[in-house]
Amino acid sequence: MSVFRKFLDKYWFNWIFLFLVLIVYSFLTLLNPLWGKQVGLYFLKTLVKILPIIFLVYFLIFVFNLLIDKDFLRNFFEKWSRFKKLFFSIIGGILSSWPVYLWYPLLKNLKDKGLTYGHIAAFIYARAIKLPLLVMMISFFGIKYTIVFNLVIFVLAFVVWIVMDILMEYSTEEIEK
């Protein structure tokens, strides 16, 4: 079976949805050509605005994934202080891509090398900031809301770190008693 055929078999619903949306837009454009022209122009303006940012974000993610591997991170995490680990856990969470379960083996290895549960929780919490989706968020909600929202997530990642470390320290003390 060809690669194209496997792709179609896996994503058949996405293609059906795309064609249904195109059919609905085509039908509505036939009913009101002025509306169709306005929608098309709006789409092109938005695409021209966000395409360079999307390319930049994916380029940065590609470079990050290409240059930094697991051994590099493991070696540095062994030498850093708690606050450096926290800062880079949060930055790593923001820059990380792919599903979170793919990060679990690396996080377990880093836990064995001195990362606390708080650092891991901060990493996972900071993943809520999705760089590829920032452009869409700005277009829907505006730049001010996007900045404030992401700053709140960034600050709360520190709070998650503190709370998780306190809870885990308390729970291990209770287990030892």
PyMOL commands that set and color helices and strands:
alter all, ss='L'
color gray80, all
select helices_A, chain A and resi 3-10+12-31+33-67+70-79+82-95+100-102+104-112+117-126+131-141+143-176
alter helices_A, ss='H'
color red, helices_A
deselect
rebuild
show_as cartoon
